[in-house]
Amino acid sequence: MSRTFIPFRRVHMFTKSLTALALLIPVAAFASGMVPAEEVQTAIRDQLSAQGFVVHEIEAEDRGYEVEADKEGLSWEVTLDADFNIIEMEEDDDGSKDSDG
């Protein structure tokens, strides 16, 4: 019977590669501009709707989410952390850039 010998170094490199891949997968979930999972979108819509927002778009951003929404006639860009806490709200004035007066 012959046994296949795999050097320790090769096994160690393979293990390190798998570990690196496992660490990168969650990071990819927060890649900029990606659409989050339906459950996440529903949770964000429910939370912001309860606060009077009408949500138009949700994108995954660096370690959180960016939401375009309207409230009381104004457009807002709302930034949420990974736990859906509002960390920044900014009036979205993109519409005014298109009109030259």
Secondary structure, 3 states (H helix, E strand, C coil): CCCCCCCHHHHHHHHHHHHHHHHHHHHHHCCCCECCCHHHHHHHHHHHHHCCCEEEEEEEECCEEEEEEEECCEEEEEEEECCCCEEEEEECCHHHHHCCC
